[in-house]
Amino acid sequence: MKIIEHFIEGKHYSGNSKKFSPVYNPATGEETAKVKLGNSEDLNKAVDISKNAFLTWSNTPPIQRARVLFKFKELIEKNEDELIKIIVSEHGKVYEDAKGSLIRGLEVVEYACGIPQMLKGEFTENVGKNVDSWSLRQPLGVCAGITPFNFPAMVPMWMFPMAIACGNTFILKPSEKDPSCSIKLAELFNEAGLPKGVFNIVNGDKEVVDAIISNKNISAVSFVGSTPIAKYIYENCAKNEKRVQALGGAKNHCVVMPDCDLDQAVNGLMGAAYGSAGERCMAQSVAVAVGNVGDQLVKNLKTKVETLKVGPGMDKNSEMGPLITKEHLAKVKGYVDIGVKEGAELVVDGRNLKLQGYEKGYFMGGCLFDKVKKDMKIYKEEIFGPVLSVVRAENFDEALALVNNHEYGNGVSIFTRDGDVGRTFSNKAKIGMVGINIPIPVPMAFHSFGGWKRSLFGDQHMHGPEGVRFYTKLKTITSRWPDGLKSDPEFIMPTMK
């Protein structure tokens, strides 16, 4: 049985803990590896190494840091196929989806390659007589990231390339369900010339998370996961005086207006609701049918969902792969059971899907609900599976109220041909990321990713300009040089002279 170890100081490290967690291939249900779960001693060892590496790395010129990132980018591209296959084997998403997520992460690496430009400060001459003032951004120190199972390449790469480019060192705790991709990325970064100890990986469960929170030498923590855990990390990191960005859950709505291009809306919803088996924080899990568009929308969706090609991720014909674990599959099916009991109309039932040759895999078909009400559990809670709920709204104002009154505020989309409606919606929606005729409004790497309300704890989003601000602290310097003339004590601000 393959053993997946930690990666500390440029090499694999077995650690002190005797705990392991199984890693499965979701398509077959087969246990393919065991991952070593670290403890507080392993985390503290990684912190000490990161702290020492920071002394040199933080003083490395940004242009030299950028050159390492350029080489890292080249190695990711060279090893693209291997990385994608690792994602498919441990997460289960189809090959093209895994490829897309890797490229999304690579785009952040590309953005981070421009770090010399982004770290430039501002300078003002003569804020007072012969007094100059300038600002600059400096790294924080040791930073940490805690990432989920659904994007084992993309989400970690939202964090560590930006942090490291800014001059920090970084410790990653990936999901124990699919850790191999992160280990491979660390090996490639090491091969690219990153000094040992700048990027370390400690696998683990809650014990490692709590060790990250309590370690005084970790300056900042980035997290993506469920809202309860995001809130826990945010509150406890704040108690330990850490900077924190914690992205939580979502219940993303897609508003379908009567005037829209219906084929475009249906195709957009299919990819957004069922891509990656719905295991995305940006999945569109609620379609709000406005006015008289509902019946035709549901009819067209039904046809598409019933013909959705479900299969193993390496099959080129597959459009949707399995869910991540047997337990998560049971949880998602349980939500479908609840929806039926609550009185929603189950238009397409994918719970009993069986694939020949993959009977032990964690597969289910797409599920489609109609006539879902806002007080139902399947509407209020994040299911994180291939389940789309259609809610009916009489008009635009009612649809907008549904979007704004939900506790989550991650992403939202609207399909319409009316420019005024699109502009009003984008202005009035209390949501962090908005799409107009775009089903999954994920910002590019040179913008920043993050939600509102209970989808984000902390005041800064991930990657892009916000990422630079999060991983650096601002310093302002005011300077005057002696001119050789006699001076007297001063009791006023320099700008008053």
N, C-alpha and C positions, 0 to 999 in steps of 0.2 A: 504493500500500500504506500502510495506517494505521501510524503510528509512535507507540508508547506511551512517553512520557518519564517521568522522575522528577517528584516534586512536592516542591519545596523552597521554604521561605519564602513560602508562599501562592501559588505559581505553578508552572507546568510548567517543567522544567529539562532541557536536553538532555545536559548533562554532558560529561566529557572523554574518555570511552571511545568507541572505534569499534566495539565489539562489540554484536551484536544476537542475539536468540533468536526463533524463529518462534512465533507463537500460532495454534493451530488451533481450528476448530469440530469437536469430536469426532464429531458426528452425520454430517458430510459429509466429513471428512478434509481440508477446504479450509483453506489458510493464510489467516487473516483479518487478521493484523497482525504487526508486528515490535516487540518490546520492547527498549528500550535497556538494555544490561547495564552497570551502573556499575562503577567501580573504587575503589581506596582513596582517591584524591583526591576523588571524588564523596562518599564516605562521610564523609571528614574535613571536607569543606565543610558537610555537613548537621549534623555534630556541633558545629562552631563556631557555626553559626546557632542550633542548639538550646540550646547553653550560654548564649548571650546572651539568648535568649528566656526562659530559666529564671529569670533575675534578677528579671524583672517578674512572670511568671506565678506563681512560687512565693509571691510576696507579695500576690497577688490574693486577696481574701477568699473562702473556700470557697463562700459563698452566691452570689457573682458567677460563680465557676466553674460552679456548678450551673445557673445561668440559661443559660449557653452550651450546656450539655449538654441542657437542656430544649428549646432551640431546635433543636439537632442531632437530637434524637429526633423532633421535629415534621417536620423536613425529610426524614428517612429514611422516615417514614410517607407523606409527600406523594410521594416518588419511589420508592415501593416497587416498582411494576411495572417501572420501568426497571432498577432494581437486580437484580430477579429475572431479567429477560431477559438481562442481562449475565452473570450466573452461569450460566444455561442455555447461552448461546452459547459460553462458554469452558471450562466444566467438563463439561457434558453432562447433568447430573442433571435429572430431570423438574421441571416448573414448580412443582408443589405441594411437592415436597421442597426445592427451592431457596427457596421462600417460607417453609417451616418453619425452615430454617437461618437465614434473615435475621431472622425473629422471635426466634429464640433469641439472636442477637447483640443485637438491639434490647432484649431483657430486661436485658442487662448495662448498656446505656446507661441504662435506667430505674432500675436499682439505683444506678448511679453518680450519678444526680441527687440522691440522698440523702446525698451526701458530707459536708455540714456535721454531720450527726448522727454519722457514723461516725468523724470525726476528733476527737470530743470525748475529752478525757483524763480522768484521775482525780485527785481532790484529797483530801488528808488534813490536817486541822488539828491542830496540836500533836503532831507525831511526837516532839518533845521540848518543853521549856518554851519557849513563844513561837516554836517552830520549825514551819514548815509545809512540806509536800512535795507536789508534783504532777507528773504525767506528761503528755506530749503527743506527738503524732506529726507528723513533718515530712518533706517530700518528699526523695527521694534526689538528684535532678539529672536528667541525661540518661539515659533508658531506651531499650532497643531490643527489637524483636520480630522473630522469624524464623518465618514461617508456611507451612503446607503448601498443596497445591493443592486438597485435597478439600473445604474449607469456606472459600472466598475472602472471605466476609463474616463468618461467625460466629466463626471462630478469631481473626482480627485484633481483632474487637470484644470478645473475652474479655480482651484486653490493653490496648489504647490508651485506651479510655474510663476504665478504672480508674486507670491511671497518670496520665493528664492531670487527672482529677478530684482526685487526691491532690496536685496541684501540680507534677508533673514535666513535662518535655517528652519527646517520643517520636519515635523513628525506626523505621519499619516497612520490613522487607524481605519483601515478599510472594513467593509462588511465581511464577517467571517463566512458568509454564504458563498462569496465568489472573490477570494483574495488574490488569485494568481495573476490577474492583469496588472494590479498595482505593483506586485513584485517584479514583473517583467519590465514595467516602466522604470522602476528604480534601477534595475540592471542597465537599461539603456542610458539613463541619465549618468550613471557612473562611467559607462563606456564613452560618453560624450565629453568627459573630462571634468565633471563636477567633483570638487574635492570631497574626500571621504568625510562623512559625518554631517554634511549639509542637508541631505535628504535621507531620512530613516523611516522604516515601517515597523510598527508594533501591532501584530494581530491581537485580537482579544474581544472580550465582552464587556459587561458593565464595570467590572473591576478596573480595566484599563481606562474606560471613560472617566470613572471617578478619580483615578490617579492623574489623568490629564487636568481635570478640573481643580484638584487640590495642589498640584505642583506649583510652587511659587515662581519657578524660573520659566514658566510658559507665559508669554505675554498676551497671546491672542489665540482664540479658538474659532474655527469655522465648522459649521455643521449643516447637514441636509438630512432630513428624515421626517418622522411624524411630529405633529404639533405637540403632544404631551411631552415627548423627549426634548424637542426644541425648547419648550418652556423651561423644562428642568435644567437643561444646559445653560440657558440664558441666565436664569436666576442664580444658579450656583457659581457660574463663572463671574458674575457681577459681584457676588459676595467675596470672591477671591481676587477682586480688583483686576480682572482680565477684560480686554477688549473682546467682543463676541459678535458674530453674525450667525444666526441660527434660523435656517429656512425650514418651515414646517409643512403641514398638509395642505390639501387643495380640494376644491370641488368646482372645477372650471365649467362655466356655462358657455354655450354657443347659441346666440340669439339668431333665429331664422325669420327674417321679415318676408311678408307676402310678395314683395317685388323682386326678391333675389333671383339669381341664377340657381335654380333648384338642384340641377345636376352638380354644379360646383359645390353647393352646400352639402349635399349627400356624400360626395366623394371626399370632401374635407372632413366630414364627421367620421367616415369609415376609418380613415387613417389616424385621426386624432383620438378616437374612442377605442379602437381595437389594435392599433400598432403597439408593439411591445407588450401584447396581452393586457393593455390598460395599465401596466405597471410604470406609469410616468406621473410625475408631479404636474406636468402640463397636459395630461390627458383631458380631453373634453368628455366629461361623464354626464353632463346634463344638456340636452337640446331644448331650448325654449321656443316652441312653435307659436308664432304671433298671428292672430287673426284666423283666416281660413286656410292657412298653409299646412296645418297639422295633419290632416288625413292623407294628403298626397306625400308629405314628408315621411310619415310612418310607412306608407305603402312602398315607397322607393327604398327606404332603409331596410325594410323586411326582406326584400328581394336580394339586396346586397349582403346582408348578414347571413342569410341562409346559404349563400354560395361562397362564404368566406373560406379560403383554403387554409386549414389548420394543419400543421405538421412540424417535424423537427427543423431546427434552425438552419441546418446545412442543406436542406432540400430547396433547390432554387424555385420550386413552385409554391413553397409555403409563404403565406402572407402573415400568419400569426403563429408563434411558437407556444410552448407550455408556460405555466406559471413557475415561480422560482422553487417552491417546496410543496410537499404533500400537505403540510399544515396550512399554508396560504391558500392552496386550492380549496381545501375544506372551508376556510373562512369566507372566501368569495362565494362559493356555492351556498353557504349559510345566509349570506346577504340576499341572494336570489330567493331563497325560501322565505325570508322575512318579507320581501317585497310582495310576494304572492299573498301571504297572510294579511298584509296591510291593505290589500285590495287593488294594487296596481295591476294593469293588464299586461301579462307576459306574452308579448307578440312572438318572440323567438326565444326558445329555451335551449341553451347549449350545455346544460349540466350533464347530460348523459353521453357526451361524445366519447367514442372509443376508436382508437387507431390501431389497425392490425400491425403487429410487430412492435408496438409501443404501448402495450396495455398497462405497463407499470409507470409510464410517464405521467407528468402532472398536467394533462391537457383538459381543456374544456372548450366548448364552442362559444361564439359570441352570443350574448343575451341582450334583448331589446325590450324595454318596458315602455308602455304608453299610459297616459292619464295618471302620471305620478303627481302627488300633492306635496306641498312644501312642508307639511307636518310629518311626512313619512321618514323613517329611519334611512331608507335607501337614498333619499334626497339630501338629508342633513349630513350624513357621514361619508367619509372618503372610503370607497370600496377597494380601490387599487387593483382592479381586475377588468376583464372585458365585458363590462355591463354599462349600457347606455340607457338613460332615463329621459323620456320625453315629457315635458311639462307644457301645458297649454296656457297661453296668456292672451287676453282679449286685445291688447294694444301695446304699443311701444312703452308707455309709462309703466304698465304693469310688469313688463319684461325687465325693464331697468331696475324696478324696485326689488324684483327677485334677486338680481345680481348683487345689488348693494346691501340687501338685508342679510345675506348669508355671512356666516362667521369667517369664512375664508375669503381671501382676496388675492389669489395668486395670478391666474390668467383668465381672460375672457375674450370671446370673439363675437362678431356680428357679421351676418351675410345680408347685404342690401345693395341696391343700385342707386339709392338716394344719398347724395353727398351730404346733404344737411343732416339726415339721420345718422350717418356715419360719424360726422364731426361732433354732433351733440352727444352721441354715445361715448365716444372716446374722451370727451370733456367731462361728462357726468359720472362715468363708471368709477366706482371707488375700488379700483383694482390696479395692481402694480404693472401688469403687462396686458396690453389690449391689441387685438387683431381686427382689422377690417377686411373681410373677404380672405382672411388668412386663418386657417384652423388652429395652428399652434404658434402663437406669437412669441417665440423664443428670441430674445435679442442676440445680435451678433456679438462677437468677442470684444469689439471696440465700443459697444454700449455695455450696460450692466444688467444683471439678472436678479430679480427679486420681487416678492409680492407685498401686499399690504395686510392689515388686520392680523388675524391669527395664522397667517402664512409666513410671517417674518417677525422674528424677535431680534432687535438690534436696529440701528439707524442707517446701516450701509448695505447695499446690495453686493453681489458677487461679480468678479472679474471686471474688465473694462476700467474706466476712470475711477469708479467706486472701489474697485479692488486695490488700486494703487493707494488711494486714501486710507483704506482699511489697514493695509500692511505697512504703512509708514506713519511717522509722527512729524508734525510741523514744528520747525524751529525758526524764529525770527531774530536776526542779529542787527543791533544798532551800533554804529561805530563812528568815532571821531578821533583823529590823530592830532597830537599836540603840535602847535605851530611855532613854539619857541617864545611866544609872547606871554607876559605875565597875566594870570587870570585870577579872578576872585571866586569865592564859593557861590554856587548857583542854587536857587530855591524854586525854580520854575521848570516846566517841561521844555525840552530843547526846541520844539516847534514854535514857542512863543517869542523866540529871540529873532 
